[in-house]
């Protein structure tokens, strides 16, 4: 949960669903193309997905995609103003302004 919503990454079709944290109503289904297993994190005004990290701002649209080479499956968390990825190495990614 983050930014007042519950965020669900649907690994089978690459969508992210935003569910209102208070009412439980579906707010949006966002196409990301991030198909496959991964993790999801919320912070810095974005939702981040580890399969193909794609920050999704609260406007319910895809902001962008970028690739970070990892030698092993990565886990992501948001803290101290940055996205942190762990796997074969620890990486810090600052969100877009």
N, C-alpha and C positions, 0 to 999 in steps of 0.2 A: 504494500500500500504506500502511496506517496502522492503528493500534490492533490490530496482530497479524493483520490480515486484508487480503485483496485485495478491492476493492469495484468492481463493474461496474454501470454505468448502462446498462440496456437501453432505448435511446431509442424503440424501436417500441411497447413496451407500458407504459412508465413504471415498471418495476420496478427495484430495485437488488438485486444478488446479492452476498452476503457469502461469501467463500471463505477457508477457513482457510489462513493463510500458510505453515504448515509441512506439513500433510498434503495440501493441495489439495482437501479435501472441501468440498462445498457446505454451508454452515452455515444459511443462510436466504435466502429470496426475499421481499423487502419491497415491497408495493404503495405507490407514492408518488403516482401521477397525474402525474408530471413527464415527459410524453410530448414528444419532440422533441429536436433537437440541443442539446447543452450540454456543460458540463464538470463534473467532480466533484473535490472536495477533501476531505481528512480532517484534523480537528484539533479540539481543545477537547472531545474526547469525542463528536464528531458527525461525520457524513458530510454534505457539502453538495452540492447539485445546482444548476447555474446556470439551468436552464430555468424552474423555479419553485423557488427555493431552499427546500429542506425539510430541516431538520436531522434526521438519523436517529441516535438514540443507540445505544450498543452493545447495548441490550436488543432489537434487531431489530424495532423498531416505529417508526412515524412519530411524531415529536414535535410537529411543527407546520409551517405554511406561512406565508410572508409575501411581499409583493410590493414590489420596488424598481424604480422606473421608470428605465430606461436608454435612451439614444437609439440605441445601437449594440449589437451582440452583445457580451456581457460574458465576461470570463475571471475565474475565481475561484481564489484561493490562500489558505491559512491560514498565519499567522505572527504572532509577537509577541502571542499570545493573542486574535487577532481574525481574522475572515474579511475578505479584501480583494477587492473587485470592481473591474474596470477595464472601460472601454468609452468612452462619451462623457465620463465623469468617473471619478474614483477614489472609492470609498466604503469605509468601514470599518464592520463589523458585529460587535458583541460577542456571543458565544454566550450562550444562556440559562443561568442558574445552576441 
